């Protein structure tokens, strides 16, 4: 039997989705606050209404059922609703704080919504929270830690290409004696990349973060300094370094070679060429990240997601194949990179919507 609260929560979530999809901030805010007035807990609204609605925003964009502008508008509405709930909340006395934590996003990470949810849930449970928002530069984060000396840093990341920056932030925080709790999709569904990058802990969601903090997080030894290659010995082969250092050349040469093999690209407008170059840059960036963590699955997941997005927009994936083939040719002396590309290409060929495979270099 379904619990009445679950039914009510699902109803509020559906109504909220309809309001944010229509860009109606007043209706969206009113229904959330009405639910709060009728007894739905704020934590429930944050995690079981606002969080799934925001996730749906991303799903609907990927399926090409809402525009980028609608996605941005919906996110902005949800963020303002969270702020309005926080401002309505009674402020807890300073002496009642369970401790102090810093919550922020990895440098370069613009998706601050998950981190904001965590910050608000922690505040509800009596933690003093310094929320630093999106893309916090690591030097500024460390300066903040020196000033506030929190019990822990909660570092959020949604896009895997920011994992190298996350690694640097984790190491820097631990070097000043502050433990790091990581979360977000960038760190893998089971936190595998958090463990690989030597984060102190990982949590799947806000309630998991609460449980970790309740257990207590020992402070790391600041004298135990280390370098990236100490955590990731495979970086010694220099494949990641070389791909990153030659990224601009790889993108430019891949685009030029694609035009030679697919002359229709030459008729592209400047805007189309720019978009194609951006797509190639994303491919190179995700390949580099896969090399950083030595996990070809990361690259494959990105490629299949990209193919889903292209398919939803009725864009043939032939250009994706072509880019991979050209890139593999440029990276013929990089065995780990070629393995990741080959695995990704195999995954694309298994899709029912994929055209017949062509010859490989």
Residue pairs with C-beta under 8 A, 6 or more apart in sequence:
5 40
5 44
8 35
8 40
9 40
9 44
9 48
9 49
12 31
12 32
12 35
12 40
12 45
12 49
13 48
13 49
13 52
13 53
15 31
16 28
16 31
16 32
16 49
16 50
16 53
17 53
17 56
19 25
19 27
19 28
19 31
19 77
20 28
20 53
20 57
20 73
20 74
20 77
20 78
21 60
21 66
21 70
21 74
23 70
23 73
23 74
23 77
25 77
25 80
28 77
28 78
28 81
29 77
29 80
29 81
29 84
32 45
32 49
32 50
32 81
32 85
33 84
33 85
33 88
35 45
35 49
36 42
36 45
36 85
36 88
40 49
42 85
42 89
42 124
43 121
43 124
45 85
46 82
46 85
46 117
46 120
46 121
46 206
47 117
47 121
47 205
47 206
47 207
50 78
50 81
50 82
50 117
51 114
51 117
53 78
54 74
54 75
54 78
54 113
57 66
57 71
57 74
57 75
57 78
58 71
60 66
60 71
61 67
61 68
61 70
61 71
62 305
62 308
62 309
62 312
63 312
64 309
64 312
64 313
66 74
75 113
78 113
79 113
79 116
82 116
82 117
82 120
85 120
86 120
86 123
89 123
89 124
92 126
94 128
96 126
97 126
97 127
97 128
98 125
98 126
98 127
98 213
99 127
99 128
99 150
99 151
99 213
100 127
100 128
100 129
100 130
100 148
100 149
100 150
100 151
101 122
101 127
101 128
101 129
101 130
101 150
101 151
101 152
101 153
101 154
101 213
102 129
102 130
102 132
102 141
102 144
102 145
102 148
102 150
102 152
102 153
102 154
102 178
103 115
103 118
103 119
103 122
103 129
103 130
103 131
103 132
103 153
103 154
103 156
104 115
104 131
104 132
104 133
104 136
104 141
104 153
104 154
104 155
104 156
105 111
105 112
105 115
105 132
105 133
105 134
105 135
105 136
105 155
105 156
105 157
106 135
106 136
106 155
106 156
106 157
106 162
106 165
106 166
106 169
106 186
107 135
107 136
107 137
107 138
107 162
107 165
107 169
108 135
108 159
108 161
108 162
108 165
109 134
109 135
109 156
109 157
109 158
109 159
109 162
109 186
110 134
110 135
111 134
111 156
111 158
111 159
111 184
112 133
112 134
112 156
114 156
114 158
114 183
114 184
115 131
115 133
115 154
115 156
115 184
116 131
116 133
117 206
118 154
118 156
118 183
118 205
118 206
118 209
119 129
119 131
119 154
121 206
121 207
121 209
121 210
122 129
122 154
122 206
122 209
122 210
122 213
123 129
125 210
127 213
130 144
130 148
130 150
132 141
132 144
138 165
138 168
138 169
138 172
141 153
141 169
141 172
141 173
142 172
142 173
142 176
145 153
145 173
145 176
145 178
146 176
149 178
150 178
151 179
151 213
151 217
152 178
152 179
152 180
152 181
152 200
152 213
152 217
153 173
153 178
153 179
153 180
153 181
154 180
154 181
154 182
154 183
154 209
155 166
155 169
155 170
155 173
155 180
155 181
155 182
155 183
155 199
156 182
156 183
156 184
157 163
157 166
157 182
157 184
157 185
157 186
157 187
158 184
158 185
158 186
159 185
159 186
160 185
160 186
160 193
160 286
160 289
160 298
160 302
161 285
161 286
161 288
161 289
162 186
163 186
163 187
163 193
163 197
163 289
163 292
163 293
164 228
164 289
164 292
166 182
166 186
166 187
166 197
167 197
167 228
167 231
167 232
167 292
168 228
169 180
170 180
170 182
170 197
170 198
170 199
171 198
171 226
171 228
173 179
173 180
174 180
174 198
174 200
174 220
174 222
174 224
175 222
175 225
176 222
177 219
177 220
177 221
177 222
178 219
178 220
179 200
179 201
179 217
179 218
179 219
179 220
180 199
180 200
180 201
181 199
181 200
181 201
181 202
181 203
181 209
181 212
181 213
181 217
182 191
182 194
182 197
182 199
182 201
182 202
182 203
183 202
183 203
183 204
183 205
183 208
183 209
186 193
187 193
187 194
187 199
187 202
188 194
191 202
191 203
191 204
192 295
193 293
193 295
194 201
194 202
195 202
196 231
196 232
196 293
197 231
197 232
197 293
198 226
198 231
200 217
200 218
200 220
201 212
201 217
203 209
203 211
203 212
228 235
229 235
229 236
232 292
232 293
232 294
234 294
234 336
235 241
235 292
237 336
239 291
239 334
239 335
239 336
239 337
240 288
240 291
240 292
242 334
243 250
243 284
243 287
243 288
243 291
243 331
243 334
243 337
244 288
247 281
247 284
247 285
247 288
250 284
250 327
250 330
250 331
251 277
251 280
251 281
251 284
252 277
253 326
253 330
254 280
254 284
254 323
254 326
254 327
254 330
255 265
255 273
255 276
255 277
255 280
257 326
257 329
257 330
258 265
258 276
258 319
258 322
258 323
258 326
259 265
259 266
261 322
261 326
262 318
262 319
262 322
265 273
265 276
268 276
276 319
279 306
279 319
279 323
280 323
280 327
282 302
282 306
283 302
283 303
283 320
283 323
283 324
283 327
284 327
286 298
286 299
286 302
286 303
287 299
287 327
287 337
287 340
287 341
289 298
289 299
290 296
290 297
290 298
290 299
290 340
291 336
291 337
291 340
294 336
296 336
296 339
296 340
296 343
296 344
297 343
299 340
299 341
299 343
299 344
300 340
300 343
300 344
300 347
303 320
303 324
303 344
303 347
303 348
304 347
304 348
304 351
306 320
307 317
307 320
307 348
307 351
307 353
307 354
310 316
310 317
310 320
311 317
311 353
316 355
317 348
317 351
317 353
317 354
317 355
318 355
320 348
321 345
321 348
321 355
321 357
321 358
324 341
324 344
324 345
324 348
325 345
325 358
325 360
325 361
326 361
327 341
328 337
328 338
328 341
328 342
328 360
328 361
329 361
331 337
331 338
331 341
332 338
332 361
345 357
345 360
348 354
349 357
